[in-house]
Amino acid sequence: MTEKRHFQSPELGAINVGPRKVRPMHADEHWGSQPWYEAPREDPEVPEVYTYTDAMSYDPGGEVAFHSSATAKTWRLQVYRDGLEPEMVHEVDALDGVFAPTPPDAYRNGCNWPVPHRWRLPSDLRSGFYRVISSCERANGGRFVQHHFFVVRPVERTRRAKILMILPTGTWTAYNDFGGANHYFGVEGPGRDEPSPVLSLERPWTRGMVWLPAGAPRICADPAPEMGDAPRYPMKEWAFANGFGQYYAAAGWAQYDRHFVLWAEKEGYALDMITQTDLHYKPELLDGYPCVTIIGHDEYWTWEMREAIERYVESGGRLARFGANFLWQIRLEEDGKRQVCHKFKAIHKDPIAGTGRTHLMTSAWEDRNVRWPGASTVGVNGAHGLYASWGGFAPNGQKGFTVYRPEHWAFAGTGLHYADIFGDKQHIFAYEVDGLDYTFRNGRPFPVPADGQPETIEILAMAPAVLAEDEPQGEGFRYYVRSSDHEGLVECLTGEITPEGLARYKYGSGMMVHMTRGKGEVLTAATCEWVMGLKRGDPFTQRITRNILDRFTSSTPAVPREERA
């Protein structure tokens, strides 16, 4: 048996401010326009250590290779299973520091660092999220601490849960800027000022995606601005001041998934765990689980991932999606070690555009060349959201869901009524959300029929969202996303940017929906911040989540809508 002991995080008292690289700033720019990113200082006088693993997930009994670069003479490696009761599973003191430079294209082609340590996982190691901590002492008495992770997949001898949790690692990768770029910004291109459509998994994770200190700002506007206030982006300000990745609040284990795991384990729900890369290459891992769940910011999928989930649901599986922003198709290459997404530029830049594989073009799922709306898989679409409750995106807007079908089983025992709002005080409706084009009949919302959209979708609760920031002007006013996403997405969907197209997609919604599909069913609570209702103790969000998980892990079959009427 594996020897385990309770683990206390070494971050307490540690110096955790990481290195940051920024190109020169011009007089008319500000921090929001800078491609600041994390990379080693590579200064022999400044002890530090960075580590990544040769894969993102392993079977029990597999060997983990730890790739590292250190300017410290010696350093410490710790591995523990994260959760409600963290357990140390591996620890090595005084590893010799070996320095290796970080290639300028590490974000695209990997770091290619040496392997100072290998570890054979115990054959009985249970599935879960394993945090890798590399640390070294500093002359001033503090420590440099860096975080990585890997996942242990369930196998037949170690399976212990009815719920399989899929980590949205495609989204995590898209936001990881380590080495100079992600899918949003970077040092790619002739001017070294463009995002990279190709990202390597063979590099560390930027600071904040695996671990965050208590109190790190979330994206939701809190407190809401007063009348006339300039827009604020506290997460950006905090990240810049404290040496964290500028997108730490947008994606990652620390910001989303971990909160769900802590709540679920406290409530007595056992969870097995895989990554989206596992879903892509090993879809058979879904077999035998009555319930699959996905949490938080869930934006990037491959065609194969979607096929696997739809087959699973058709055959009787249940998908509980407590997350949002189902928007972009990606491709995985080199056995999952590279992720490709050209996004708005796919029609012009993706090599497969205009070929017989155009449906695999890495653009929006509703792109006129792809045409596989997200609602087919999860009941809602990213293009009919998208932003809520922050910056210039309705910062004083509704931060919870309005209930429209309180008789639905998801609301059993809550006492919620038609038009009640839940989760508002806990800010569960925020950052990015998914929705549908809808219409009201007799006071209730119904999806507008569309190609590829299941007819069984029911809208249970919803709230408004927007695709573009409203930009009133004022002294000191600066906006973050502005109109780039609005125009780019409209061009993907319609082929051109017109006033009619911009108006059609500017306003949307976030929705809690339920649908049956084949023998199975899907319930999506389409907001990134659903987990805050769990963490912050909202009784309605907690009861709804229990209702969904309890039903989806029971033997109760899905009931078609016409039989419920």
C-alpha positions, 0 to 999 in steps of 0.5 A, a space after each residue: 500500500 502507498 504510505 500517505 501522510 497529511 500535507 501542510 502547504 509550504 506556501 505559508 511564509 514563502 516568497 511567491 512573487 515570480 519573474 515577469 517579462 514585459 516588452 517596453 511600454 509606450 506612452 499611450 499604453 497601459 498594463 492591459 495592452 502589455 504581453 507580460 508573461 512568466 519566464 525564468 530570470 536565468 540569473 545565477 545570483 537569484 536562486 529559483 527552480 521550475 519543473 514540468 512533467 513529461 505528461 499531464 496524466 498517468 496510470 497508477 504504476 506509470 513513471 513520471 519524468 520531472 524536467 527542471 531548470 534551476 539556478 539554485 544549488 539544491 532544491 526540493 521536490 514535493 508531490 501531494 494529492 490535492 483535495 479536502 485532506 491533502 496527502 503527501 505521496 512523494 518528497 525528495 530533498 536536496 536535488 542538485 540544481 541543473 540550469 538549462 536555458 528556456 528557448 525563446 519559442 518554449 511556448 510553442 515547442 517546449 522547454 526541452 529541459 533535462 530530467 533530474 528526477 524520475 518517480 514510479 507511481 505506486 500501483 494503488 495510487 488513487 485517481 486525482 489531482 497531484 500538485 508538484 511543488 519545486 522550491 529552493 531557499 533564498 539568502 533573505 530567509 524566504 523561499 522560491 516556490 513553483 507549482 505544476 501538476 499531473 493527474 492520475 487516471 482511474 483504472 479498474 483496480 483503483 476506481 472508487 467513484 460514480 462521478 468522473 470529473 473531466 478537467 478542462 485542460 484545453 482551456 488551461 493550456 489556452 491561457 498558459 503564457 509561460 515562456 512568452 505566449 498563449 492563445 490570447 497574447 504573446 511574442 509571436 510574429 514579426 513584431 513579437 506582439 501576437 498570440 501563438 496558435 500553437 502551444 506546447 504542453 512541455 512547459 510549466 504552468 504560469 503562476 496562479 493556475 495551480 495555486 492561489 493565495 486566499 483573497 486573490 481577486 476574481 473577475 466578477 465586479 466586487 464591489 459593483 461600481 458606483 455611478 460614474 466610476 471608471 471600469 476596473 479590472 482588479 484581477 489584472 492589477 493584482 496579478 501585475 503587482 504580485 507577479 502572477 500570470 495576467 490570466 490567472 483568474 480566467 482558468 485553472 485548477 486553483 480558480 475553479 475546479 479545486 473549489 468544487 472538489 473541496 465542496 464535493 469531498 466534504 459532502 461525501 461525493 467521491 470523484 475520479 479524475 481525467 484530463 481533456 487530453 485523456 477524453 480525446 485519446 482514451 474515451 473508453 475511460 467514460 465507460 461505467 460511470 453513471 455521471 460525468 462532470 465538468 467545472 468552471 471555465 470550459 472553452 476549448 474542445 476537440 472534435 473527438 472530445 465532443 464525439 466521445 461525450 455525445 456517444 456517452 450520453 446517447 448510450 445512457 450517461 449523464 453529463 453535469 456541466 457546472 461551467 461555461 464558454 463552450 466556444 472554440 474547436 482545437 486540435 491536439 498534435 504529437 500525442 497531445 503535447 501540442 494544442 492548435 487553435 487559430 481562433 478568429 484567424 482560422 479561415 486565413 491561417 489554419 492549414 486545413 481551411 479549404 481542404 476536405 478537413 475544413 470541419 476540423 478548422 480551429 475556429 468557433 463551433 458555430 463558424 459557417 465552415 464548422 457548423 456544429 453548435 455547442 448546444 448539440 453537446 451541452 445544450 447551450 452555445 458560447 456565441 449566444 453568451 458571453 460576458 457578465 458582471 465585470 469590466 464594461 460587461 454589465 458590471 451592475 448586472 444580475 449576478 444570479 439566475 432567475 428561475 423560470 421552471 421551478 417545478 423541474 426536479 433540479 429545484 426540488 426542495 429549494 422552495 424557489 418560485 417562478 421569478 426568484 433569483 438565486 446565487 446573486 449574493 454569491 455572484 455565481 452568474 459572472 465572467 463568461 456564460 453560455 446561452 441560446 437564442 430564445 423567445 418568451 411565450 406566456 412568460 417562459 423562455 423557449 429556445 428558438 429552433 436552430 440546425 444542430 440544436 436538440 429539440 429536448 432543451 428546456 430553459 430552467 433559469 437564465 440572466 442577460 449577458 453581452 458580447 461587447 463592452 459598453 464603452 461610455 467615455 470618462 476621465 481615466 476610462 480604459 477598457 479591456 476586451 473592447 470590441 475585438 471579440 465581438 467583431 471577430 466572432 461575428 466574422 467567424 459566424 457570418 463571414 463579414 462584419 456588418 452592423 446587422 451582424 454586430 447587432 444580432 450577437 451583441 446581446 445574449 444570455 446565460 442559461 441553466 438548461 436540461 436536455 435528454 439525448 438518446 438514453 442519457 441526459 445533460 444538465 448545464 449550469 452555464 456560468 463559470 462562477 457556479 462554484 462560488 455558490 458552493 464555496 460561499 455557502 449559497 443553500 440554493 446552489 448547493 441543493 441544486 448541485 446535490 439534486 443533479 449529482 444524486 439523480 445522475 449517480 442513481 439508477 433513475 433513467 432519463 425521462 423524455 420531455 414529452 413524458 414529463 408534460 
